[in-house]
Amino acid sequence: MAKQKPPVKKNQTIELSFQDLTHEGAGVGKVEGYPLFVPYALPGETAKVKVVKVNKNFGFGKLLDIKEVSPERVEPPCDVYVQCGGCQLQHMSYSLQLKMKQNQVKNAMRKIAHLEDVPVHPVLGMEDPWRYRNKVQIPVGERDGELITGFYQKRSHKIIEGMDRCVIQDEVNDRMVEVVRRMADRLGISAYDEEHDKGVLRHIMVRTGQETGETMIVLITRTEELPHQEELVKEIHETYPHVKSIVHNVNKKKTNVIFGKDTKVLWGNEYIYDNIGDIKFAISARSFYQVNPPQTKRLYDTALEYAALTGGETVVDAYCGIGTISLFLAQQAKKVYGVEIVQEAIADAKKNAKLNHIENTEFYVGEAEKVMPWWTAQGLRPDVIVVDPPRKGCDEDLLEAMITMKPERIVYVSCNPSTLARDLRILEDGGYETKQVQPVDMFPQTGHIEAVAEIRLKK
């Protein structure tokens, strides 16, 4: 039997109507049942499209000209939106972004977890979905003898020209990157040249506590020494009193990784502080701290609600990081055990517990999937387990350890609907029942979505 050829050819120009969106926000249109994915197209639109890639079961197109425009289309406020690729959804109304993200979670529940009837609630979005990120790390380059800063163009290491603001960054961070760049330029500090592995200044990182207004500046260099260090540091802290910490990180390696191993404080404190709800956090240059604290609070409030704590429970927080969820849980639990593989994160978690005078937590360094069976052997029987794994989801051994421990409730905080759904299926097969899922929009204007699932032991 002859193989059926796709009904379109590469470089062909066609007219296409769009019915749907991919989970990354590309428009989906069909030619004789054959799907074409076209970035920046929206459902309800008809457009002239150039076919750029043809696979056996689907293809990709480039949007040339929109004939019928969706009422959900908006003008992106960013000048370099298309070149940058950091945000994928600025051309889409915020209400459509939220609907798309809810559908993404629903589809994962249906197709991967095979859970048709689990309620997936409308996404908890932001009132103002702009300027929410509290941390920026931006590469430094040189053009015509002057220092430039800006994000890299999509799929390249070329810095975008004329980029002096980012509409999802805190305005303070935007301004401080610009300030440091100008000062460094005036003092003759050279930019790192990636191609020839020469020069000094690689990245400028700025993070600001949204509740406290405290700012930390991190200068990442290829060299041990930062030229004109004294003048630069003096000018920054004398001109900008909200800057509480200036840090130097050295990264000598020829690598895409931003940070090197050696970090020292040039001026001010090792930490800045910020609050999420009633909990205060000490944040160092290398600390993991959520980039959108107001939405983080909504995420954790949901996790607390699903944990249904009454004050007498023992809780395990796997992948506890710097203790953000653990400390929220500890306010309403009898005891919280946190485990995390990153040693510095556990040191930060202990420090944050002390900072908040929280004494009913214990934090351990190690892989959750290895520590939890050991805890079981010691006789630890948690009432609730909370997991907040990376994008790849939970390790299979960890899921098995949870099923063996048989807590009454599991709360799963996820940053990837596909791996959440995969893991829910394993827990369902292990005697648990998924009650509900609440998506939370932590990263407006991008295709990412977080979700919290409430899981209970079947009676």
Secondary structure as UniProt FT lines:
FT   TURN            10..11
FT   STRAND          13..21
FT   TURN            23..24
FT   STRAND          27..31
FT   TURN            32..33
FT   STRAND          34..38
FT   TURN            39..40
FT   TURN            43..44
FT   STRAND          46..54
FT   STRAND          59..68
FT   TURN            71..72
FT   TURN            79..80
FT   HELIX           81..84
FT   TURN            90..91
FT   HELIX           94..111
FT   STRAND          135..143
FT   TURN            144..145
FT   STRAND          146..149
FT   TURN            154..155
FT   TURN            161..162
FT   TURN            167..168
FT   HELIX           171..186
FT   TURN            187..188
FT   TURN            194..197
FT   STRAND          201..208
FT   TURN            210..212
FT   STRAND          215..221
FT   TURN            227..228
FT   HELIX           229..239
FT   TURN            241..242
FT   STRAND          243..250
FT   STRAND          262..268
FT   STRAND          272..276
FT   TURN            277..278
FT   STRAND          279..283
FT   TURN            285..286
FT   HELIX           293..307
FT   STRAND          314..318
FT   TURN            321..323
FT   HELIX           324..330
FT   TURN            331..332
FT   STRAND          335..340
FT   HELIX           343..355
FT   TURN            356..357
FT   STRAND          361..365
FT   HELIX           368..377
FT   TURN            378..379
FT   STRAND          384..387
FT   TURN            391..392
FT   HELIX           396..405
FT   STRAND          409..414
FT   HELIX           417..429
FT   TURN            430..431
FT   STRAND          432..440
FT   TURN            444..445
FT   STRAND          450..457
//
